[in-house]
Amino acid sequence: MNWDHRLIDMTAQNNGDPWFEIQEVFYEGERPTGYASVLVGGDDALEVRDTLMRMLVALEKPVLTLTKEGELK
């Protein structure tokens, strides 16, 4: 299993009100299978910087959508 940071459209889970979050997304092969909140922290400033850089890279990738049923597409 691998993971990266991705921007997720969570509008369907927010009663139709627009809401986007950067989350850690987990994959089986190329298929997203789960997500988790991102903690921006680390053992030192370099680890914090690395997390923030991965989050910036996420903004360059296609937005994933979380369906009302909780499925990532």
TIMI-2910 file (N, C-alpha, C, CB; in pm, 1 decimal, decimal comma, always signed):
<rs>
+----------+----------+----------+----------+----------+----------+----------+----------+----------+----------+----------+----------+------+
!      n_x !      n_y !      n_z !     ca_x !     ca_y !     ca_z !      c_x !      c_y !      c_z !     cb_x !     cb_y !     cb_z ! resn !
+----------+----------+----------+----------+----------+----------+----------+----------+----------+----------+----------+----------+------+
!    +84,9 !   -116,9 !     +0,0 !     +0,0 !     +0,0 !     +0,0 !    +89,7 !   +123,5 !     +0,0 !    -96,7 !     -0,3 !   +122,2 !  Met !
!    +51,3 !   +220,7 !    -80,7 !   +124,0 !   +346,0 !    -82,1 !    +29,1 !   +461,7 !    -50,5 !   +192,4 !   +367,3 !   -218,2 !  Asn !
!    +84,3 !   +580,4 !    -34,7 !     +2,7 !   +695,5 !     +0,3 !    +67,1 !   +822,4 !    -54,3 !    -16,2 !   +705,1 !   +153,2 !  Trp !
!    -13,6 !   +927,6 !    -62,0 !    +34,7 !  +1061,9 !    -88,9 !    -66,9 !  +1161,1 !    -33,4 !    +58,0 !  +1084,2 !   -241,5 !  Asp !
!    -35,1 !  +1287,2 !    -46,0 !   -129,0 !  +1391,1 !     -6,3 !   -211,2 !  +1429,7 !   -128,1 !    -55,2 !  +1515,0 !    +53,4 !  His !
!   -341,1 !  +1449,6 !   -107,3 !   -430,4 !  +1489,6 !   -216,4 !   -534,0 !  +1587,4 !   -165,4 !   -499,1 !  +1367,0 !   -279,2 !  Arg !
!   -577,9 !  +1673,1 !   -255,4 !   -688,7 !  +1762,4 !   -226,6 !   -817,5 !  +1685,5 !   -253,9 !   -680,8 !  +1893,9 !   -312,3 !  Leu !
!   -907,9 !  +1685,3 !   -156,1 !  -1032,8 !  +1610,2 !   -168,4 !  -1150,5 !  +1706,6 !   -158,1 !  -1042,6 !  +1499,4 !    -59,2 !  Ile !
!  -1241,4 !  +1696,5 !   -254,7 !  -1367,9 !  +1769,9 !   -250,8 !  -1461,6 !  +1692,1 !   -159,2 !  -1430,1 !  +1788,1 !   -395,6 !  Asp !
!  -1492,9 !  +1748,2 !    -43,6 !  -1576,5 !  +1682,0 !    +56,7 !  -1715,7 !  +1744,2 !    +64,3 !  -1509,3 !  +1688,4 !   +193,7 !  Met !
!  -1756,5 !  +1810,7 !    -42,5 !  -1884,9 !  +1880,2 !    -46,3 !  -2001,3 !  +1786,4 !    -15,8 !  -1905,2 !  +1945,0 !   -182,4 !  Thr !
!  -2001,3 !  +1666,6 !    -71,8 !  -2112,0 !  +1572,8 !    -50,5 !  -2126,3 !  +1535,9 !    +96,1 !  -2091,7 !  +1446,6 !   -133,6 !  Ala !
!  -2016,1 !  +1532,7 !   +169,7 !  -2018,5 !  +1499,3 !   +312,1 !  -2051,8 !  +1621,7 !   +398,0 !  -1883,5 !  +1440,5 !   +354,7 !  Gln !
!  -2060,0 !  +1738,0 !   +335,6 !  -2081,5 !  +1864,3 !   +406,1 !  -2218,0 !  +1924,0 !   +370,4 !  -1969,2 !  +1964,3 !   +372,3 !  Asn !
!  -2317,5 !  +1837,0 !   +353,4 !  -2454,8 !  +1879,0 !   +321,7 !  -2463,7 !  +1967,8 !   +198,7 !  -2514,3 !  +1951,6 !   +439,2 !  Asn !
!  -2376,0 !  +1943,7 !   +101,6 !  -2378,5 !  +2018,6 !    -22,9 !  -2305,7 !  +2151,4 !    -19,0 !  -2517,3 !  +2042,1 !    -62,1 !  Gly !
!  -2259,2 !  +2192,1 !    +97,9 !  -2181,9 !  +2316,0 !   +107,0 !  -2038,1 !  +2286,5 !    +66,1 !  -2187,9 !  +2376,3 !   +251,4 !  Asp !
!  -1977,9 !  +2369,3 !    -18,8 !  -1842,4 !  +2342,5 !    -64,8 !  -1742,5 !  +2330,1 !    +50,8 !  -1798,2 !  +2452,0 !   -159,2 !  Pro !
!  -1657,3 !  +2224,5 !    +44,5 !  -1553,0 !  +2204,2 !   +144,3 !  -1443,9 !  +2117,3 !    +84,2 !  -1610,3 !  +2139,7 !   +273,5 !  Trp !
!  -1321,5 !  +2165,7 !    +90,6 !  -1205,9 !  +2094,3 !    +38,0 !  -1103,1 !  +2079,2 !   +149,0 !  -1145,1 !  +2168,3 !    -84,6 !  Phe !
!  -1034,6 !  +1964,4 !   +151,9 !   -929,0 !  +1939,0 !   +249,5 !   -813,6 !  +1865,8 !   +183,1 !   -982,9 !  +1857,6 !   +368,6 !  Glu !
!   -692,7 !  +1893,6 !   +230,9 !   -578,8 !  +1811,0 !   +194,3 !   -572,4 !  +1698,9 !   +296,5 !   -444,4 !  +1893,9 !   +189,7 !  Ile !
!   -566,9 !  +1575,2 !   +246,2 !   -565,0 !  +1456,2 !   +330,0 !   -454,0 !  +1363,4 !   +282,1 !   -702,5 !  +1384,1 !   +327,5 !  Gln !
!   -411,1 !  +1272,5 !   +368,1 !   -328,5 !  +1160,9 !   +324,0 !   -423,7 !  +1059,7 !   +260,2 !   -245,5 !  +1097,1 !   +443,9 !  Glu !
!   -393,2 !  +1017,2 !   +139,3 !   -477,9 !   +921,2 !    +68,1 !   -398,2 !   +792,5 !    +48,7 !   -526,6 !   +979,0 !    -69,8 !  Val !
!   -461,7 !   +680,8 !    +79,6 !   -399,9 !   +548,8 !    +70,3 !   -453,0 !   +476,8 !    -53,4 !   -427,4 !   +465,3 !   +198,7 !  Phe !
!   -365,7 !   +400,7 !   -117,8 !   -398,5 !   +334,7 !   -244,4 !   -368,5 !   +186,0 !   -239,2 !   -321,6 !   +398,9 !   -359,0 !  Tyr !
!   -448,7 !   +111,6 !   -312,9 !   -416,9 !    -26,0 !   -350,1 !   -398,4 !    -21,8 !   -500,4 !   -530,2 !   -130,4 !   -305,5 !  Glu !
!   -274,0 !    -36,4 !   -543,9 !   -243,3 !    -12,3 !   -684,4 !   -263,5 !   +135,5 !   -712,6 !   -332,0 !   -100,0 !   -778,3 !  Gly !
!   -344,5 !   +166,3 !   -811,8 !   -373,6 !   +305,5 !   -847,0 !   -504,3 !   +354,9 !   -785,8 !   -379,4 !   +320,6 !   -997,6 !  Glu !
!   -578,8 !   +265,8 !   -719,7 !   -712,6 !   +299,0 !   -669,4 !   -705,4 !   +353,5 !   -527,1 !   -804,1 !   +175,2 !   -673,9 !  Arg !
!   -760,4 !   +476,5 !   -503,7 !   -763,7 !   +528,7 !   -367,3 !   -860,7 !   +446,9 !   -281,9 !   -804,1 !   +678,0 !   -366,9 !  Pro !
!   -814,4 !   +403,5 !   -164,0 !   -896,1 !   +317,0 !    -79,0 !   -927,1 !   +376,7 !    +57,6 !   -827,3 !   +185,8 !    -60,6 !  Thr !
!   -862,8 !   +486,2 !    +92,6 !   -889,7 !   +546,9 !   +221,7 !   -816,5 !   +678,5 !   +236,3 !   -850,9 !   +453,0 !   +333,5 !  Gly !
!   -846,6 !   +749,0 !   +343,8 !   -782,9 !   +877,6 !   +367,8 !   -776,3 !   +903,7 !   +517,6 !   -858,9 !   +991,2 !   +295,7 !  Tyr !
!   -689,2 !   +996,5 !   +553,9 !   -672,2 !  +1033,8 !   +694,8 !   -629,2 !  +1179,5 !   +701,8 !   -567,7 !   +941,7 !   +765,9 !  Ala !
!   -663,1 !  +1242,8 !   +812,0 !   -623,2 !  +1381,5 !   +832,9 !   -471,8 !  +1393,8 !   +839,9 !   -686,5 !  +1436,8 !   +960,4 !  Ser !
!   -422,1 !  +1506,6 !   +796,1 !   -278,6 !  +1533,1 !   +793,8 !   -239,5 !  +1610,9 !   +918,7 !   -238,6 !  +1611,2 !   +665,9 !  Val !
!   -135,8 !  +1564,6 !   +983,2 !    -76,1 !  +1638,5 !  +1094,2 !    +50,1 !  +1704,4 !  +1040,4 !    -44,6 !  +1544,5 !  +1217,8 !  Leu !
!    +58,5 !  +1835,6 !  +1052,5 !   +178,0 !  +1906,0 !  +1008,6 !   +268,5 !  +1920,2 !  +1130,0 !   +143,5 !  +2045,9 !   +945,2 !  Val !
!   +357,2 !  +1824,0 !  +1143,6 !   +449,6 !  +1822,0 !  +1255,9 !   +562,5 !  +1726,2 !  +1223,9 !   +377,9 !  +1781,7 !  +1387,2 !  Gly !
!   +661,0 !  +1721,2 !  +1310,8 !   +771,9 !  +1630,8 !  +1288,7 !   +876,5 !  +1645,6 !  +1396,5 !   +833,3 !  +1654,5 !  +1153,2 !  Gly !
!   +982,6 !  +1568,0 !  +1381,6 !  +1091,5 !  +1569,9 !  +1478,3 !  +1175,4 !  +1696,8 !  +1469,3 !  +1179,7 !  +1449,3 !  +1458,6 !  Asp !
!  +1167,9 !  +1764,5 !  +1353,2 !  +1243,7 !  +1887,7 !  +1336,7 !  +1178,6 !  +1971,8 !  +1227,4 !  +1392,4 !  +1857,7 !  +1302,5 !  Asp !
!  +1232,7 !  +2089,3 !  +1205,2 !  +1175,8 !  +2181,8 !  +1107,7 !  +1179,3 !  +2124,2 !   +966,3 !  +1250,5 !  +2314,4 !  +1111,5 !  Ala !
!  +1279,6 !  +2044,4 !   +934,2 !  +1289,7 !  +1984,8 !   +801,6 !  +1173,0 !  +1890,1 !   +774,3 !  +1422,2 !  +1910,3 !   +787,1 !  Leu !
!  +1133,7 !  +1810,4 !   +872,2 !  +1019,0 !  +1720,3 !   +854,2 !   +890,3 !  +1799,3 !   +834,3 !  +1004,6 !  +1626,2 !   +975,2 !  Glu !
!   +874,3 !  +1909,1 !   +906,0 !   +756,0 !  +1994,1 !   +888,2 !   +756,4 !  +2052,4 !   +746,7 !   +752,5 !  +2108,6 !   +995,0 !  Val !
!   +872,1 !  +2099,4 !   +702,3 !   +884,9 !  +2154,6 !   +567,1 !   +850,7 !  +2049,7 !   +462,4 !  +1027,1 !  +2207,8 !   +543,8 !  Arg !
!   +899,0 !  +1926,6 !   +478,8 !   +871,6 !  +1819,2 !   +382,9 !   +721,9 !  +1791,7 !   +371,9 !   +945,5 !  +1691,3 !   +423,5 !  Asp !
!   +653,2 !  +1790,8 !   +484,7 !   +507,9 !  +1768,8 !   +482,8 !   +438,4 !  +1882,0 !   +408,3 !   +452,1 !  +1757,5 !   +626,8 !  Thr !
!   +477,4 !  +2004,1 !   +436,6 !   +416,7 !  +2118,0 !   +367,7 !   +444,6 !  +2114,4 !   +218,1 !   +467,9 !  +2248,8 !   +426,7 !  Leu !
!   +563,3 !  +2071,8 !   +179,0 !   +595,0 !  +2061,0 !    +36,1 !   +508,7 !  +1954,7 !    -31,8 !   +743,8 !  +2027,8 !    +16,8 !  Met !
!   +487,3 !  +1840,7 !    +35,8 !   +399,2 !  +1736,3 !    -20,8 !   +255,9 !  +1788,5 !    -34,4 !   +401,1 !  +1608,6 !    +68,4 !  Arg !
!   +214,8 !  +1872,3 !    +58,3 !    +81,0 !  +1929,8 !    +51,2 !    +69,8 !  +2025,7 !    -68,1 !    +47,1 !  +2003,1 !   +182,5 !  Met !
!   +175,1 !  +2102,9 !    -93,7 !   +175,1 !  +2191,2 !   -210,9 !   +170,4 !  +2111,3 !   -340,6 !   +298,9 !  +2281,6 !   -209,8 !  Leu !
!   +242,6 !  +2000,5 !   -346,3 !   +239,7 !  +1913,6 !   -464,6 !    +97,6 !  +1861,0 !   -487,1 !   +339,9 !  +1795,0 !   -448,6 !  Val !
!    +25,5 !  +1833,9 !   -378,8 !   -112,2 !  +1783,1 !   -389,5 !   -201,9 !  +1879,6 !   -466,1 !   -170,7 !  +1757,8 !   -250,2 !  Ala !
!   -173,3 !  +2008,8 !   -457,2 !   -255,1 !  +2108,6 !   -526,6 !   -235,6 !  +2104,5 !   -677,8 !   -222,5 !  +2247,5 !   -474,9 !  Leu !
!   -130,4 !  +2038,9 !   -724,4 !   -103,2 !  +2026,8 !   -867,8 !   -168,0 !  +1902,0 !   -928,1 !    +47,2 !  +2023,8 !   -892,2 !  Glu !
!   -217,4 !  +1812,5 !   -845,3 !   -277,8 !  +1686,8 !   -891,4 !   -428,5 !  +1705,1 !   -906,2 !   -246,4 !  +1570,3 !   -792,9 !  Lys !
!   -493,4 !  +1617,7 !   -983,9 !   -639,5 !  +1625,6 !   -994,7 !   -706,4 !  +1611,0 !   -856,9 !   -691,8 !  +1516,4 !  -1090,9 !  Pro !
!   -815,0 !  +1684,1 !   -838,7 !   -890,4 !  +1679,1 !   -712,9 !   -967,6 !  +1548,0 !   -706,3 !   -987,2 !  +1800,8 !   -700,4 !  Val !
!   -958,9 !  +1480,1 !   -592,3 !  -1042,2 !  +1362,4 !   -568,1 !  -1173,8 !  +1408,0 !   -507,4 !   -970,3 !  +1260,0 !   -474,9 !  Leu !
!  -1276,9 !  +1326,9 !   -523,9 !  -1408,1 !  +1359,2 !   -467,9 !  -1450,1 !  +1249,8 !   -372,0 !  -1513,6 !  +1377,0 !   -579,6 !  Thr !
!  -1495,6 !  +1290,8 !   -255,9 !  -1551,0 !  +1197,7 !   -158,3 !  -1702,8 !  +1197,7 !   -175,4 !  -1509,7 !  +1236,8 !    -11,3 !  Leu !
!  -1757,6 !  +1080,8 !   -211,9 !  -1901,8 !  +1070,3 !   -234,5 !  -1977,6 !  +1072,0 !   -101,4 !  -1934,9 !   +941,5 !   -313,3 !  Thr !
!  -2105,3 !  +1088,8 !   -109,6 !  -2190,0 !  +1085,5 !     +9,6 !  -2179,3 !   +950,3 !    +82,0 !  -2336,6 !  +1113,6 !    -28,8 !  Lys !
!  -2150,8 !   +844,5 !     +4,6 !  -2135,5 !   +710,7 !    +59,3 !  -1997,1 !   +688,5 !   +119,5 !  -2162,0 !   +608,0 !    -48,1 !  Glu !
!  -1907,5 !   +786,2 !   +107,4 !  -1774,7 !   +775,4 !   +165,7 !  -1670,5 !   +714,1 !    +73,0 !  -1782,2 !   +695,3 !   +289,7 !  Gly !
!  -1699,8 !   +707,5 !    -55,2 !  -1606,7 !   +649,4 !   -152,1 !  -1526,9 !   +760,3 !   -220,3 !  -1682,8 !   +564,5 !   -257,3 !  Glu !
!  -1396,6 !   +738,4 !   -237,7 !  -1311,7 !   +832,8 !   -308,6 !  -1313,1 !   +803,6 !   -457,8 !  -1168,6 !   +827,8 !   -254,5 !  Leu !
!  -1331,5 !   +907,1 !   -536,6 !  -1329,7 !   +892,9 !   -683,7 !  -1239,9 !   +998,5 !   -741,8 !  -1472,5 !   +904,1 !   -744,5 !  Lys !
+----------+----------+----------+----------+----------+----------+----------+----------+----------+----------+----------+----------+------+
</rs>
